[in-house]
Amino acid sequence: MAARIIHAAGSGVCEALPVQAVNDIFFLHERGKRISYYTAALSLGSIGGLPAGYMLAAGYSFRLFYYVEFAFGMALLIVAFFLVPETAYKRKTTVTVEKSPAETGQDFELQKGASFVEPQKVSHLSVEVEGVPLGPQRQTYLQSLKPWSFYDRDAEFFMMMVRSFTYYFVPPVLWVITSFGIYIGCAALAFNYTFPLKIVEPPYNWNANNSGLIAIAFIIGYGLALPFANSSDRLAAYLTKRNNGIREAEMRLGVMLPAMLIGPAGLVIYGFVAQRNLHWIGYFAGVAMLDWSALFFFTFTLAYAIDSYTANMSEMLIAMNIGKNAISFGMG
């Protein structure tokens, strides 16, 4: 139990940070595509039971799988250390203040020779933004390898944790949590529990060692969905152009309509095949259809939430991570 707690603490951070990095690095019209890569990799973790099952069938101890997972985790740590840049910066904004500090009675300082001012210090003033936020000077590669990074001293540590739970009352966040939770906790549990029981009995009579091959359907479903990774970005760009250049977060949601039909159809097919003991290919078709639609829900609901609430992104991601894992593993 202690090992699982430590494992969850580390993996929980790995779930939240990539989405934050995508939001920091990529432009608005690229966000859906990049998040789809993240969600596909996250979802393919469900096939981990396939190699684990074959390790047990080959006579190895169940502990071997944890050593293999540890090796992959260390490789990921090394790659992330050398290749993943720091994306948190203390940006300053170029502004023109309509009133002088003496007239407003506010205490703030401009940098010498420039009109740069901390944004949080002028939020209550009447200002005009003249340019885009200015980031710090670009670091060299060796400077980016420092084991410590930017620390926001203005952020309230405990208030950030408390504020995260308020996002459960935000509809887009709740949509993300329930999408991940229901698909992973209910649907995946149903497949992983019922398929091994059905496939080893008549009329199939598969060897128990092959009962984990249902994971192939996961790969097929997510693989067929990846070519549509940028579909929401393209649709949102088209609708933005028609809307006189005004972008709304809901513009990317139209691509989810096919997934709303194909996903439930996959569940019906899987259940019908299991009830009537039809050909085993029906199990794979039903699972692939559901996982194809799942990637749409995982990706585009998350991108929609990020587009809707850009402020306090970290708190929102904390709430999402806790909520979806609580539903997933609570139901599972």
N, C-alpha and C positions, 0 to 999 in steps of 0.2 A: 504493500500500500504506500509506503514512504517513497519507494522508487517511482511509482506511478505519479505521485504528487510532484516530485521533482521534474519528471519527464513532461508533465502537463504545463508546468511553469515555463519551461524553455520553449516548448512547441507553441504555446499560446502567443508568445512574443513573435515567433516566426510567422504566425498567421496574420497578425495585424500590421507589421512593419512593411511588407511588400506593397500593400494597398496604399499606405501613406507615401511610400517612395514613388509609386506610379503617379499619384496626385501631384507630387513635388516636381517630378522630372518631365513628364510628358504634357503636351498641350491638350486642350479640351477635346479636340476632334480626334485624338489618338487614344483616349482613355479607355474606351470600351474594348478595343483590340488588345491592349496590354493586360487589362484585368482578366480577359478571357484566358490568356496564357497562364496567369496565376491560378485561376479557378480550375483549369484543366489539370494542371500539375497537382493541385490540392485534391481534386476528386480522384485522380488515378492512384492516390494512396490507398484506396479501397481494395486494390488488387494485391496488397501486401500479404493477404492470406494465402494466395496461390503459392508463392515460393515457400512460405512457412509450412504449408501442408505437405509439400513434397520433401522438405527437410525432415519432417516427422516420419513420413512414409519410408524414407531411405534409412531410417534407424538412428538419425542424429537426435541429440537432445534438443528440447525446446529452447534451451538457453542459446543455442547457436544463432537463432534468428535475432536475438538481442545484440549479439556481437556483430552481426552483419549490419544491423541498424546503426550501431555505434560507429562502425567504419564509415557508413554513408554520412552520418552526422558530422564526423570530424572532417571528412572531405568537403562537405558543404561549408563548414566554418572556415576552412582555409581559403576556399574560393571566394566566399563573401568578404573575408578580410582584405584580399588583394584586389577584388574587382568591383565591389559595391561601394559607391561613393557616399559621402555624407550629404544629406539633402536638406538638413535644417539650417537655416541662416537667419541672422538678425538683419532684416532688410530695412532700409530707410527710404522715405518717400520725399520727392521733390514737391514742395508746396509753396503757395503764395498766401500769406496771412493777410486778411482784409483789415485787421486792426493791429496796432502795435501792442507789444507786451504791456506797455504802461497803461494803454487804454483798456485792455481786457483784464488787467490785474492777474493774469496767469503767469506761472513761473515755468518757462521753458527756454532752452538755449539752442541757438543755431550754430552749426559748425563754422569755423572761421573761413571766410572766402566762399561760402556756399549756402544755399537755402535748404539744407538737409535737416530734418527734424524727426525725432522718434514718432511714429504714427500714433502710439497710444497716448502721447503727451499732447496731441492736438485734436483728439477725437471730439472734444467738447467745444472747439473753436470753429469759427466760420472760415473755412479754407478752400482754396481751389487747387486741385491736383494738376500739376503741369506736366508730369511725365510718369513713366512706369516706375515701380519700386526698384530701387538700386540695391543689388546684392554686394557682398564683400568682394575683395579682390580674389581672383581665381587662385586656388592652391596648386602647388606642384604635386606630382604623383606621390613623392616621398612624404610631403606634408599631409596628404590625405590618409596616410597609413598610421597616423597617430592613434593609439588605443583609446584616447579620450577625445571628446568632440564638444560641440556647442552645448551649453547648458543655459536654459532660459530662466534667469533668476526672478523674472516677473511672474512666472507661473506659480500658482498656489498648489502645492503637491496634494494635500488632502482634499481640497476643494475640487481638484480635477477628478479624483476618484469618485467623489460623491455626485458630481455633476454628470458623470457618465450614466448613472442609473436613470436620470431624467429623460434620456433619449429613448427609453422603452415606450414613452408616450408619443413618440414621433412616428407617424404612419410609414414612411419609407424605411425607417430602421426596423420597425416591426415586420415589415414585409420581407426584408432580407433575412431576419432571424427565423421566421416561420418557413421560408423557402428552404434554407439550408437544413433546418431541424426536421421538417417533414420528409424531405427527400432522403436525407442520410439516416435519420432515426427510425422512420417507418418503412419507406420503400426498400432501402438497402437491407434493412433487417429482415424484411419479408423474403427477399430473394435469397439472402445468405442462409436463412433458416430453413426455408421450404425446399429449395432446389436439391441440396444434398440428400434430404429424406426421400424425395420423389424419384430421383434419378437412379438410386441403387435398388429400387424395387421394380417388379414387373409393371409395365412391359419393357422397361428400359434395361434394367439389370446391368448398369454400369459398375465398374470397379470403384470402390470407395475412394481410391487414390485420385480418381479423375473428377470427383464431385466439385472440386474447386475451379473447374474450367469455365464456370459461369463468368469468371472474371474477364474472359475474352470478350464477352458481350459489353462489359464496361468500356473496354478499350475501343471497340468498334463504335459504340454510341458517342463517346467523347471525341473520337477521331473524326467522325463524320460531321460533328458540330463545329470543329475548329475552322473550316473554311468560311464559316459565317461570323468569324470573330469581329470583323469590322463592320458588320451589317448595321448595327445601331449607330455607329459613327457616321456612316454614309447617309442613313435615313435622316438623322438629326441635322447634318449639313445641308441636305436638300430642303428640309422644312425650314431651316433657318434662312436660307436664301429666299424662299417664298414669303417669309415673314418679315421682309425688309431688314434682314440682318440681326433680328432680335432672337436670341437663343433661349429656349425654355427647357427645363430638365425633362419634361414629359415627352419631348420630341423623339427620344430614342426608344420608347416603349412599344411602338408599333410592330417591331420585329418579333415581339414575344407572342403574337397571336397564333402563329403556327405551332409554337411549343405548347400553348395552352390546350391545343387539340390533340397533338401527337402524344404528349405525356400521359394523359388519362387513357388514351387508346392503348398504349403499351401496357398499362396496368390491367386493362380488361382482357387483352390478348393473353397475358401471362396467367391470369386467373382462370380463363376459359380452358387453356391448354392443360393446366394442372388439374382442373375438375374432370375433364374428359379423357385425360391420359393420351393426348394427341402427340404428334411427332415432337421430338426434343428440340427441333429447330425453333419451335414456337416460343419456348422459354427464352432462347437467345434473342429472338426478334422483339419480344416484349420488353426485355431488360434494355436492349440497345435503344429502342424507341424512347423509353423513359429517360435514360441517361443522355440521349441527344437533347431532349427538352430541358433536362436538369441544368445543362451547361448554360442555356439561355437564361434560366431563372437565376442561377448563381451569379452570372456575369452582369447582366443588364439591370437587375434590381440593385446590385451593389453600386454599379456606375450611376444609376439614377439617384441613389441616396447621396453619393459624393457630389453630384452636380447640384443637388437641392440644398445641401448644408455644407458649405465650404469652411465655415467658421467652426473652431473647436473640433477639427477632424479627428484628433487623437482620442478625445473622449467618446466620440461616436463609434470609432472602431473598437474601443474597449468594450462598449456595451454590446456591439454586434458579436464580438468574439465570445464573450461570456454567455450571451443568450443562445446563440446557435449551438454551442457545444453542450449547454445545459439541456436543451431540448433533444439534441441528437443522441447523446449518451444517456440522458435520463429515460428516453423512450426505448433506447436500445438495450 
